Amino acid sequence: RKYLEDDNATVKSILVQDFFDKTSGHSHSLKTGIDYTINSTTTIGVSFNGIFVNRPTYGNSYAIWQNAQGVEDSSSTTALGYFIDFKNVGGTLNFHKDFSKKTSLDIDGDVIGYHIHNTSTFENTDPATALIETYLGNMPTKLHIISGKADFTHKINDNSSWEAGWKSSHTSTNNLEEYNFNDGLGSGFKEDLA
C-alpha cells in the first residue's frame, strides 16, 4: 500500500504487510424424539435437537513501513486469535386430540436457546523495543425463545371447515461485550472504551 502526498501523486510512504491465518473447526449435531399414542384419538410427542460448533482462528502478520525510496523505517508483528463457541439447543412438545371425526385440537410448544461465545486476542510487538501491546475481546451472546400455539379445527362438510388458533412467544437476549487493553508498560489490563 502506498500513501501519497496532498498532490495525490507523490509517494509519501509505503506499507508492506503479509498476513497468514489458519482456521479449523468441529461441528456436532444431535436430534432425537418420540411420539406416543395414548389411545386411538390422542397422541403426544417430544423432540430435542442441538448444534455445537467450535472454530478457532490463528493468524500472524508482519508489517514494514518504508519511506518513499523503499528504505525500511519501522516494523511490527501482530499475532491474533479469534475463537467461536456456538451452541443451539431446543426442545418441542406437541399434543394432538381428535374429539370426533370432524373436530380436532393441536397444541405445540417450543423452547430454543442460543449461546454464542466469541473471544479475540491481538498482540502487537515492536521489534525495536520488544514492547507488546495486547487487546482482548469478550463477545458473548445469549438468546432464549419460548413459543406456543394451539389450533382448533372443525370440519363442517366436505367443502368447508372452521378453524381457530392462538400463538404466543417470548424472546430474551443478552449481548454485553467487553474489551480490554494492555499497553505493555506494566500497568496491566484496562477497559478499552474506544
Contacts in CASP RR format, 6 or more apart in sequence:
PFRMAT RR
TARGET T0000
AUTHOR 0000-0000-0000
METHOD contacts of the structure
MODEL  1
RKYLEDDNATVKSILVQDFFDKTSGHSHSLKTGIDYTINSTTTIGVSFNG
IFVNRPTYGNSYAIWQNAQGVEDSSSTTALGYFIDFKNVGGTLNFHKDFS
KKTSLDIDGDVIGYHIHNTSTFENTDPATALIETYLGNMPTKLHIISGKA
DFTHKINDNSSWEAGWKSSHTSTNNLEEYNFNDGLGSGFKEDLA
1 14 0 8 1.000
1 15 0 8 1.000
1 17 0 8 1.000
2 11 0 8 1.000
2 13 0 8 1.000
2 14 0 8 1.000
2 15 0 8 1.000
3 11 0 8 1.000
3 12 0 8 1.000
3 13 0 8 1.000
3 14 0 8 1.000
3 15 0 8 1.000
4 10 0 8 1.000
4 11 0 8 1.000
4 12 0 8 1.000
5 11 0 8 1.000
5 12 0 8 1.000
10 68 0 8 1.000
11 68 0 8 1.000
12 68 0 8 1.000
13 65 0 8 1.000
13 66 0 8 1.000
13 67 0 8 1.000
13 68 0 8 1.000
13 73 0 8 1.000
14 65 0 8 1.000
14 66 0 8 1.000
14 67 0 8 1.000
14 68 0 8 1.000
14 70 0 8 1.000
15 63 0 8 1.000
15 64 0 8 1.000
15 65 0 8 1.000
15 66 0 8 1.000
16 63 0 8 1.000
16 64 0 8 1.000
16 66 0 8 1.000
17 61 0 8 1.000
17 62 0 8 1.000
17 63 0 8 1.000
17 64 0 8 1.000
18 61 0 8 1.000
18 62 0 8 1.000
19 59 0 8 1.000
19 60 0 8 1.000
19 61 0 8 1.000
20 59 0 8 1.000
20 60 0 8 1.000
20 61 0 8 1.000
21 57 0 8 1.000
21 58 0 8 1.000
21 59 0 8 1.000
21 60 0 8 1.000
21 80 0 8 1.000
22 57 0 8 1.000
22 58 0 8 1.000
22 59 0 8 1.000
23 55 0 8 1.000
23 56 0 8 1.000
23 57 0 8 1.000
23 58 0 8 1.000
24 55 0 8 1.000
24 56 0 8 1.000
25 53 0 8 1.000
25 54 0 8 1.000
25 55 0 8 1.000
25 56 0 8 1.000
26 53 0 8 1.000
26 54 0 8 1.000
26 55 0 8 1.000
27 51 0 8 1.000
27 52 0 8 1.000
27 53 0 8 1.000
27 54 0 8 1.000
28 51 0 8 1.000
28 52 0 8 1.000
28 53 0 8 1.000
29 49 0 8 1.000
29 50 0 8 1.000
29 51 0 8 1.000
29 52 0 8 1.000
30 48 0 8 1.000
30 49 0 8 1.000
30 50 0 8 1.000
30 51 0 8 1.000
30 52 0 8 1.000
31 47 0 8 1.000
31 48 0 8 1.000
31 49 0 8 1.000
31 50 0 8 1.000
32 47 0 8 1.000
32 48 0 8 1.000
32 49 0 8 1.000
33 45 0 8 1.000
33 46 0 8 1.000
33 47 0 8 1.000
33 48 0 8 1.000
34 45 0 8 1.000
34 46 0 8 1.000
34 47 0 8 1.000
35 43 0 8 1.000
35 44 0 8 1.000
35 45 0 8 1.000
36 43 0 8 1.000
36 44 0 8 1.000
36 45 0 8 1.000
37 43 0 8 1.000
38 44 0 8 1.000
41 97 0 8 1.000
41 98 0 8 1.000
41 99 0 8 1.000
42 95 0 8 1.000
42 96 0 8 1.000
42 97 0 8 1.000
42 98 0 8 1.000
43 95 0 8 1.000
43 96 0 8 1.000
44 93 0 8 1.000
44 94 0 8 1.000
44 95 0 8 1.000
44 96 0 8 1.000
45 93 0 8 1.000
45 94 0 8 1.000
45 95 0 8 1.000
46 91 0 8 1.000
46 92 0 8 1.000
46 93 0 8 1.000
46 94 0 8 1.000
47 91 0 8 1.000
47 92 0 8 1.000
48 89 0 8 1.000
48 90 0 8 1.000
48 91 0 8 1.000
48 92 0 8 1.000
49 89 0 8 1.000
49 90 0 8 1.000
49 91 0 8 1.000
50 87 0 8 1.000
50 88 0 8 1.000
50 89 0 8 1.000
50 90 0 8 1.000
51 86 0 8 1.000
51 87 0 8 1.000
51 88 0 8 1.000
52 86 0 8 1.000
52 87 0 8 1.000
52 88 0 8 1.000
53 84 0 8 1.000
53 85 0 8 1.000
53 86 0 8 1.000
53 87 0 8 1.000
54 84 0 8 1.000
54 85 0 8 1.000
54 86 0 8 1.000
55 83 0 8 1.000
55 84 0 8 1.000
55 86 0 8 1.000
56 81 0 8 1.000
56 82 0 8 1.000
56 83 0 8 1.000
56 84 0 8 1.000
57 80 0 8 1.000
57 81 0 8 1.000
57 82 0 8 1.000
57 83 0 8 1.000
58 79 0 8 1.000
58 80 0 8 1.000
58 81 0 8 1.000
59 79 0 8 1.000
59 80 0 8 1.000
59 81 0 8 1.000
60 77 0 8 1.000
60 78 0 8 1.000
60 79 0 8 1.000
60 80 0 8 1.000
61 77 0 8 1.000
61 78 0 8 1.000
61 79 0 8 1.000
61 80 0 8 1.000
62 75 0 8 1.000
62 76 0 8 1.000
62 77 0 8 1.000
62 78 0 8 1.000
63 75 0 8 1.000
63 76 0 8 1.000
63 77 0 8 1.000
63 78 0 8 1.000
64 72 0 8 1.000
64 74 0 8 1.000
64 75 0 8 1.000
65 72 0 8 1.000
65 73 0 8 1.000
65 74 0 8 1.000
65 75 0 8 1.000
66 72 0 8 1.000
66 73 0 8 1.000
67 73 0 8 1.000
74 126 0 8 1.000
74 128 0 8 1.000
75 127 0 8 1.000
75 128 0 8 1.000
76 124 0 8 1.000
76 125 0 8 1.000
76 126 0 8 1.000
76 127 0 8 1.000
77 124 0 8 1.000
77 125 0 8 1.000
77 127 0 8 1.000
78 122 0 8 1.000
78 123 0 8 1.000
78 124 0 8 1.000
78 125 0 8 1.000
79 121 0 8 1.000
79 122 0 8 1.000
79 123 0 8 1.000
79 125 0 8 1.000
80 120 0 8 1.000
80 121 0 8 1.000
80 122 0 8 1.000
80 123 0 8 1.000
81 120 0 8 1.000
81 121 0 8 1.000
81 122 0 8 1.000
82 118 0 8 1.000
82 119 0 8 1.000
82 120 0 8 1.000
82 121 0 8 1.000
83 118 0 8 1.000
83 119 0 8 1.000
83 120 0 8 1.000
84 116 0 8 1.000
84 117 0 8 1.000
84 118 0 8 1.000
85 115 0 8 1.000
85 116 0 8 1.000
85 117 0 8 1.000
85 118 0 8 1.000
86 114 0 8 1.000
86 115 0 8 1.000
86 116 0 8 1.000
86 117 0 8 1.000
87 113 0 8 1.000
87 114 0 8 1.000
87 115 0 8 1.000
87 116 0 8 1.000
88 112 0 8 1.000
88 113 0 8 1.000
88 114 0 8 1.000
88 115 0 8 1.000
89 112 0 8 1.000
89 113 0 8 1.000
90 110 0 8 1.000
90 111 0 8 1.000
90 112 0 8 1.000
90 113 0 8 1.000
91 110 0 8 1.000
91 111 0 8 1.000
91 112 0 8 1.000
92 108 0 8 1.000
92 109 0 8 1.000
92 110 0 8 1.000
92 111 0 8 1.000
93 108 0 8 1.000
93 109 0 8 1.000
93 110 0 8 1.000
94 106 0 8 1.000
94 107 0 8 1.000
94 108 0 8 1.000
94 109 0 8 1.000
95 105 0 8 1.000
95 106 0 8 1.000
95 107 0 8 1.000
95 108 0 8 1.000
96 104 0 8 1.000
96 105 0 8 1.000
96 106 0 8 1.000
96 107 0 8 1.000
97 104 0 8 1.000
97 105 0 8 1.000
97 106 0 8 1.000
98 104 0 8 1.000
99 105 0 8 1.000
101 155 0 8 1.000
102 154 0 8 1.000
102 155 0 8 1.000
102 156 0 8 1.000
103 152 0 8 1.000
103 153 0 8 1.000
103 154 0 8 1.000
103 155 0 8 1.000
104 152 0 8 1.000
104 153 0 8 1.000
105 150 0 8 1.000
105 151 0 8 1.000
105 152 0 8 1.000
105 153 0 8 1.000
106 150 0 8 1.000
106 151 0 8 1.000
106 153 0 8 1.000
107 148 0 8 1.000
107 149 0 8 1.000
107 150 0 8 1.000
107 151 0 8 1.000
108 148 0 8 1.000
108 149 0 8 1.000
108 150 0 8 1.000
109 147 0 8 1.000
109 148 0 8 1.000
109 149 0 8 1.000
110 145 0 8 1.000
110 146 0 8 1.000
110 147 0 8 1.000
110 148 0 8 1.000
111 144 0 8 1.000
111 145 0 8 1.000
111 146 0 8 1.000
112 144 0 8 1.000
112 145 0 8 1.000
112 146 0 8 1.000
113 142 0 8 1.000
113 143 0 8 1.000
113 144 0 8 1.000
113 145 0 8 1.000
114 141 0 8 1.000
114 142 0 8 1.000
114 143 0 8 1.000
114 144 0 8 1.000
115 140 0 8 1.000
115 141 0 8 1.000
115 142 0 8 1.000
116 140 0 8 1.000
116 141 0 8 1.000
116 142 0 8 1.000
117 139 0 8 1.000
117 140 0 8 1.000
117 141 0 8 1.000
118 139 0 8 1.000
118 140 0 8 1.000
118 141 0 8 1.000
119 136 0 8 1.000
119 137 0 8 1.000
119 138 0 8 1.000
119 139 0 8 1.000
120 135 0 8 1.000
120 136 0 8 1.000
120 137 0 8 1.000
120 139 0 8 1.000
121 134 0 8 1.000
121 135 0 8 1.000
121 136 0 8 1.000
121 137 0 8 1.000
122 134 0 8 1.000
122 135 0 8 1.000
123 132 0 8 1.000
123 133 0 8 1.000
123 134 0 8 1.000
123 135 0 8 1.000
124 132 0 8 1.000
124 133 0 8 1.000
124 134 0 8 1.000
125 131 0 8 1.000
125 132 0 8 1.000
125 133 0 8 1.000
126 132 0 8 1.000
131 184 0 8 1.000
131 185 0 8 1.000
132 184 0 8 1.000
133 181 0 8 1.000
133 182 0 8 1.000
133 183 0 8 1.000
133 184 0 8 1.000
134 181 0 8 1.000
134 182 0 8 1.000
134 184 0 8 1.000
134 189 0 8 1.000
135 179 0 8 1.000
135 180 0 8 1.000
135 181 0 8 1.000
135 182 0 8 1.000
135 192 0 8 1.000
136 179 0 8 1.000
136 180 0 8 1.000
136 181 0 8 1.000
136 182 0 8 1.000
136 189 0 8 1.000
137 177 0 8 1.000
137 178 0 8 1.000
137 179 0 8 1.000
137 180 0 8 1.000
138 177 0 8 1.000
138 178 0 8 1.000
138 179 0 8 1.000
139 177 0 8 1.000
139 178 0 8 1.000
140 174 0 8 1.000
140 175 0 8 1.000
140 176 0 8 1.000
140 177 0 8 1.000
141 173 0 8 1.000
141 174 0 8 1.000
141 175 0 8 1.000
142 173 0 8 1.000
142 174 0 8 1.000
142 175 0 8 1.000
143 171 0 8 1.000
143 172 0 8 1.000
143 173 0 8 1.000
144 171 0 8 1.000
144 172 0 8 1.000
144 173 0 8 1.000
145 169 0 8 1.000
145 170 0 8 1.000
145 171 0 8 1.000
146 169 0 8 1.000
146 170 0 8 1.000
146 171 0 8 1.000
147 167 0 8 1.000
147 168 0 8 1.000
147 169 0 8 1.000
147 170 0 8 1.000
148 167 0 8 1.000
148 168 0 8 1.000
148 169 0 8 1.000
149 165 0 8 1.000
149 166 0 8 1.000
149 167 0 8 1.000
149 168 0 8 1.000
150 165 0 8 1.000
150 166 0 8 1.000
150 167 0 8 1.000
151 163 0 8 1.000
151 164 0 8 1.000
151 165 0 8 1.000
152 163 0 8 1.000
152 164 0 8 1.000
152 165 0 8 1.000
153 161 0 8 1.000
153 162 0 8 1.000
153 163 0 8 1.000
154 161 0 8 1.000
154 162 0 8 1.000
154 163 0 8 1.000
155 161 0 8 1.000
156 162 0 8 1.000
178 191 0 8 1.000
179 191 0 8 1.000
179 192 0 8 1.000
179 193 0 8 1.000
180 189 0 8 1.000
180 190 0 8 1.000
180 191 0 8 1.000
180 192 0 8 1.000
181 189 0 8 1.000
181 190 0 8 1.000
181 191 0 8 1.000
181 192 0 8 1.000
182 188 0 8 1.000
182 189 0 8 1.000
182 190 0 8 1.000
END
